[in-house]
Amino acid sequence: MLFMSHYQILPGSRDAAIQRFAQTGGRPPKGVELIGRWHDLASGEGVSIYEADSVAAVAGWQLQWNDVMELHVQPVLTDEQLGAVLSGLQQK
């Protein structure tokens, strides 16, 4: 299952977030494969796309960061997956 996360560093947490990222590289836990991550340094926000079979693994990763940033996570589809969903709707 694919997920997209949007983060916003909380006011006053910039230095703590930078230090944690420098120490950990922001690596995901076992069971979560990071596909890509993009950062807007000026605003302190960014997005990431990753894959996981376990929502619990995703939640655990978010809990490692939610003290220094606000996170919004949602499942997403590839073009191919969306096409299959749309094809199913058209057949009804």
C-alpha positions, 0 to 999 in steps of 0.5 A, a space after each residue: 500500500 502506498 502512502 503520502 505524508 505531508 509534514 510541517 515542522 512545528 514552531 520552535 522545533 526546527 533545531 530539534 528536527 534538524 538534529 534528529 534528521 542529522 542523527 537518523 537520516 530520517 530512515 523508515 523502520 523495518 516494514 516501510 520502504 521510502 520511495 522519495 522525499 522532498 523538502 522545502 527548507 524555507 517553509 519547514 515543510 515537505 512530502 514523502 511517498 512510501 510503501 508499507 503493508 502494515 499501517 502499524 509500521 507507518 504509525 510507528 514511524 510517524 510517532 517518532 516525529 510527531 513531537 517536532 512536526 505536524 504530519 498528515 498521512 493518507 493512502 494514495 494510488 499510482 496511475 495504474 491503480 487509479 486506472 483499474 479503479 476507474 475502469 471498474 466504475 465505468 463497467 457499472 
